[in-house]
Amino acid sequence: QVQLVESGGGLVQAGGSLRLSCAASGRTLSSYTMGWFRRAPGKEREFVAATSRSGGISVYVDSVKNRFTISRDNAKNTLYLQMNSLKPEDTAVYYCAARISDVPSRAGEGYDYWGQGTQVTVSS
């Protein structure tokens, strides 16, 4: 099985940028479809973005399209989420997740492994 560790979260002003990383160990990242999810205080977990094993297919929730970019470096066993033009409503704990199927999914239930999360706080 794979272990996932997120990093790169922090406090940023609205309009700023952050890049999250998700380092995989135990198995190669290329074996998994990968996704990013987030959970804001008092809200349910929300899908953010997902990418296929090769990175050739990516999907996003509408609220982050044209602001966030998911990417992966399978040689480095690392998944990324570049977040630009951040808004206060992006404040949440962000989680990366791995899915054995090669079909990117928006449903958290479809993912097999999860990281511990990294906090992103956007101030207005």
Disulfide bonds with the S-S distance in Angstrom:
Cys22-Cys96 2.04
